[in-house]
Amino acid sequence: MAGKVFVSVSMSLDGFIAPESLSALMGQQWMELQAWLFPLRFIRENLKLGEGGEEGPDNDIARETFERTGASIMGKRMFDAGEQMWPEEAPFHTPVFVVTHQQRDPWERPGGTTFHFVTNGIESALDQAREAAGNRDVRIAGGGETIVEYLNARLVDELHVALSPVLFGSGIRLFDGVDATRVALELRRAEPTDRVTHLNYTVRRR
């Protein structure tokens, strides 16, 4: 049985998931947005940052997200930023399908991550990701434009937002361009922790 397609992303209180400029990634605002992840035991293990780290609800959610994911999909902008910043052993440890117009041979990294470059659209990328994931789920990792494309195409089953108490003021909004006449959200769970509020939605057709 095929798994689900889900989005899991951190978002600022004013609705942004990344700065506008790629050069600002890993800057202060982005680091504050993602700050809930860095102290976690699971993230430290996954990034090989050493032993220790926090446990608790945030750690459980991060581990669950990783373990359910059999393949990921991302846009070219997210890949371009990550190619410069990810460690040699990229943190996915599954196949990743990059939606792009640029043809390129698969890029294999240590630790089980191979990036595949898909030039014939989001549905083809999803078909390939589903096949690679088997009975596990497919994560739409980002960026914002790619997430909205999948939402508008009604190809997403679940949306998980880690709402962070950070204000961006400008940047890439999560829902810019979403077709609200086609997409509706049904809240499944809201779980506040010390650093973020986890919001889980089922994505419905309107």
C-alpha positions in Angstrom: 0.0 0.0 0.0 1.4 3.4 -1.0 2.2 5.8 1.8 1.0 9.3 2.3 2.4 12.6 0.9 3.1 15.1 3.5 4.7 18.5 4.1 6.7 19.2 7.2 8.2 22.7 7.6 9.1 25.4 10.2 7.3 28.7 9.8 7.6 32.1 11.5 4.6 33.6 13.2 4.2 36.0 10.3 4.1 33.2 7.8 7.6 32.9 6.3 9.7 29.7 5.9 12.9 31.2 4.5 14.6 34.5 3.7 14.2 35.8 0.2 17.9 35.7 -0.6 19.9 32.5 -0.7 22.8 34.3 0.8 20.7 34.9 3.9 20.2 31.2 4.6 22.0 30.2 7.7 21.8 33.8 8.8 20.4 34.9 12.2 16.7 34.8 11.3 16.9 31.4 9.7 18.9 30.0 12.6 16.2 31.4 15.0 13.5 29.8 12.9 15.2 26.4 13.1 16.5 26.8 16.7 14.0 24.2 18.1 15.7 21.5 16.1 19.4 21.9 17.0 19.4 20.9 20.7 17.5 17.6 20.0 19.1 14.2 20.5 17.8 12.9 17.2 19.1 15.8 15.2 22.5 15.6 16.9 22.6 11.9 16.0 21.5 12.4 12.4 24.0 15.2 11.8 26.8 13.4 13.7 27.2 16.3 16.1 28.1 14.1 19.0 26.3 12.4 21.9 23.7 14.0 24.2 20.9 16.3 23.3 17.4 16.9 24.5 14.6 14.4 24.5 10.8 15.0 24.8 8.0 15.9 22.4 10.1 17.9 19.9 12.6 15.1 19.7 9.9 12.6 19.2 8.3 14.6 16.4 11.6 15.0 14.6 12.4 11.3 14.8 8.9 10.3 13.7 9.2 12.7 10.7 12.5 11.1 9.7 11.4 7.5 10.2 8.2 7.8 8.2 9.9 9.3 5.2 10.9 6.9 2.5 11.8 9.6 -0.1 11.7 13.4 -0.3 10.9 16.0 -3.0 12.3 19.5 -3.2 12.6 22.3 -5.7 15.8 23.5 -7.4 16.1 26.6 -5.1 16.2 24.5 -2.0 18.6 22.1 -3.6 20.9 24.9 -4.7 21.1 26.3 -1.1 21.5 22.9 0.4 24.2 21.8 -1.9 26.4 24.5 -0.5 25.4 24.0 3.2 24.7 20.3 3.8 27.5 18.2 5.2 29.1 15.6 2.9 26.7 13.0 4.4 23.5 14.8 3.5 20.8 14.5 6.3 18.1 12.7 4.3 19.4 9.2 4.1 16.8 8.4 1.4 16.4 9.2 -2.3 15.6 12.8 -2.9 13.9 14.0 -6.1 14.7 17.5 -7.2 12.1 19.2 -9.5 14.1 21.2 -12.0 14.6 22.3 -15.6 18.3 21.4 -15.5 19.3 17.9 -16.6 21.9 16.3 -14.4 23.1 12.8 -13.5 22.1 11.5 -10.1 24.3 12.8 -7.3 25.1 10.1 -4.7 26.2 11.1 -1.2 27.6 9.0 1.7 25.0 7.7 4.1 22.2 6.6 1.6 21.2 10.0 0.1 21.0 10.1 -3.7 19.6 13.2 -5.5 17.7 12.5 -8.7 16.9 15.4 -11.0 13.4 15.4 -12.5 12.8 17.6 -15.5 9.3 16.5 -16.5 7.1 18.0 -13.7 5.9 17.5 -10.2 3.7 14.5 -10.9 6.6 12.6 -12.4 8.7 13.5 -9.4 6.0 12.2 -7.1 5.6 8.9 -9.1 9.3 8.3 -8.8 9.3 9.2 -5.1 6.4 6.9 -4.4 8.1 4.0 -6.1 11.4 4.7 -4.1 9.5 5.1 -0.8 7.7 1.8 -1.0 5.2 1.6 1.9 6.7 4.6 3.6 5.7 8.2 3.1 6.9 10.9 0.7 7.9 14.3 2.2 7.6 17.5 0.2 10.6 19.2 1.8 10.4 22.6 0.1 10.8 25.3 -0.8 7.7 27.4 -0.7 6.9 27.4 -4.4 7.3 23.6 -4.7 5.0 23.1 -1.6 2.3 25.3 -3.1 2.5 23.5 -6.5 1.8 20.2 -4.8 -1.0 21.7 -2.6 -2.7 23.3 -5.6 -2.4 20.0 -7.6 -4.2 18.3 -4.6 -1.3 15.9 -4.2 -0.7 16.5 -0.5 -2.4 14.4 2.3 -1.0 16.1 5.4 0.6 19.4 6.4 2.8 19.7 9.5 3.9 23.2 10.5 6.3 23.9 13.4 5.2 27.4 14.3 8.2 29.3 15.7 8.0 32.5 17.8 10.1 34.4 15.3 9.2 37.4 13.0 10.7 37.7 9.6 8.9 40.7 8.1 9.8 39.6 4.6 11.0 36.5 2.7 9.4 33.3 1.3 5.9 32.8 2.5 4.5 29.3 2.9 1.1 30.0 1.3 2.0 32.5 -1.4 0.1 31.5 -4.5 -2.1 28.8 -2.8 -5.5 28.3 -4.5 -7.8 28.6 -1.5 -10.8 27.6 -3.8 -9.2 24.2 -4.2 -7.5 23.5 -0.9 -8.8 23.3 2.7 -7.2 22.3 5.9 -8.6 20.3 8.8 -6.8 20.5 12.1 -5.8 17.1 13.5 -3.5 18.1 16.4 -2.0 21.1 18.0 0.8 20.5 20.4 2.7 23.4 22.0 6.2 22.8 23.4 8.7 25.1 25.0 10.1 26.3 21.6 7.4 25.9 19.0 3.7 24.9 18.4 3.3 21.8 16.2 0.2 22.1 14.0 -0.9 19.0 12.1 -3.5 19.3 9.4 -5.3 16.9 7.0 -5.4 18.5 3.5 -8.9 18.4 2.0 -10.4 19.3 -1.4 -12.6 22.3 -1.1 
